[in-house]
């Protein structure tokens, strides 16, 4: 009997997925455990293995296409089985959705040199995409995947294939150009619109929900980093793994969280969860936004262990190879822009955390020590707090403990 394979929910925030590549084609036999397809989620591209077996009778989502979680990805069964009944049943069970026709736009508008007041100036040529009966632009799977990767809108790409179908060469040679206007001095204005990726959609939704649902307040503290700089130099002179200042920040925050569990908490609506474990999320910049891989039980790990783990997780994040177990479960988050020359900033809380720490760069400036003005190295950190779980005094106490660890780093190594 034919069985439906549905679009899997591969992360806690995933609402839809993109089929990056099929590893089977219609007519192939599929065994349980076979690699069926690669699915792009909001955070990574993951291999999807089949839990069923049979002949691949139907593919519901072509390579490069997006589909919601639980929609029909494929149908497996035996030779000769009719899948139309399954598709009809699915169609009848799905509420009707109003469709918006695809609007054509100019792939390369022609810029006229006539004055703007000329009313009979020729208009730009508009490439009208060929649309199939299901409302999608006709394109080969490879062309569709390439357009998705490049951020092109298929509706803007003129097709040279049979019946106007968009093929690989069309995507390769397509140069997106926005609306162009002629000014009085002959200059042009242009823009380029790129479709929003799954990752960027999720970042926008989650941070929007956090900013507008969690009442943020901010606490900033300045830290003397002279001792931390000396400790880092000493560690790196003898350790096989070189440690960064961010590794010191992770270690110090993890140890401070053990002393201030109210900061290591989460708002759950009708209750507050105080976590006994410390899992520190570390924001990593990738092409499409930010990912936050998690250093688990960070308070129990050495600086070298933290450094090695952060480097491995950051590499996986940039290669879109993170697994759900590596990005879920954070109890506190850190965002560091010091390496970009940023002295001070605020960050939006990363749900379900109660707090996130924004770390600036180490700045050399005059400081007062023992009544004397001397050269010093200081770093500012700003903690964003959810006022539903953390009060000002609680947040301040945590930051002072954190400051104490960084200004006396030997206490982290005892």
C-alpha positions, 0 to 999 in steps of 0.5 A: 500500500502506498505511503506518504512521506511528509516534509519533516520538522527538522528544527524547533523553529522550522515551519517550511523547508526547501528541497536542496537536492533529491538523491532518488528519482521516480521509479527508484527503489527506496529502502528504510535508511536510504538517503532520500533528499537534502532539506534546507531548514531555517538553520542548516541543510540536512540529510533526510533518510527515509523511514519507509521502503518501496518504489518512489512513485511521486515527488511532491516538492521538486529541487529548489522548491519550498513546502510547509512542514507536513506537506507531501514530500513524496509517495512510496509504494509498489509498481502500478499503484495509483497515487491520484486518490492520495493526492485528491484526499490531501487536496480536499483536506487542505483549506483553500488558499487564495493564490496571488498571480505571479507578476512579471517584472523587467529583467533589464529595463531599457534606459531612454536618453530622452527628457523625462517630460517626453510622453511618447518615450518607449517603455521598457520591455517586460519579460513575461514568465511562462506559468504552469497550470499550478501557478508556478513558473516553468523551470528545470529543477536545476535552474530552480535550485540555482536561482534559489541559491543566487537569490533570483526571482524566477519570474524575472528570468526569461526562459529559452527552453521549450515553451519558454521554460527557464533552464540552467543557461538562463539563470547563469546569464541572468543579471538582475537589474532593478527599476532605473530612472533617468535624472536630469544629468543622465545618472540612473537609480537602481536597486536589486531585490533578493528573496528572503531565505528561510534562515532570515525569515526565522531570524526576523520572526523570532527576534521580532517576537522577542523584542516586542513581547519581552520587556527589555532593559539594559545594564552596561559595565566597564571592565579592566582587561589588563589582567585578562590580556596578560593571562591570555598571553600566558595561556597561549604560550603553553597551550596547544589550542590558542584561546581568544578573549571571547573564550574568557568571556564565555568561561567567566559568564558561565561561572557567574551564571552558576552563582546567579541562577535568576539570570540563567532562567527562562520565562514560560508564561505561567512559570519561570524555569531556573536552569541548573545547567549552563549552556551558553549560546555564542552568536556566529555571523553567517552569510544570511544572518546569525546562528547561535551554536551552544557550548553545553555545560560551559562552566565545567570546561577549560578555556582550551576546551571552550576554544576548540568547541567554539571553533568547531561549531562556528565552522559548522555554522558557516558551512550550514552543517549544524545539527539541532543538538548543536543549536538548541538548549541555550540558557544564556547568549553572548554576542561579540562585535569587538573584533569589528571595532564596535566599542558598545552595543545592545543585543536582542534577547535570544529566546528562551533566554532571559538575558543576552550579553553584548560584548564590545572591543578592548579599548586602550585609554587613560584610567585612574589606578591608585590615584594616578592616571595611567594607560589602561585597557577596558572593555564594555559589555551591555546585558539585555534583560527580560524584566519579567524574570530579571530585576535590575539588582539581580542583573547588576549583581551578575555583571559584578561577579562576571567583572570580578572573574575577568579582572582576576582571571586566575579565579577561573582557572583554580 
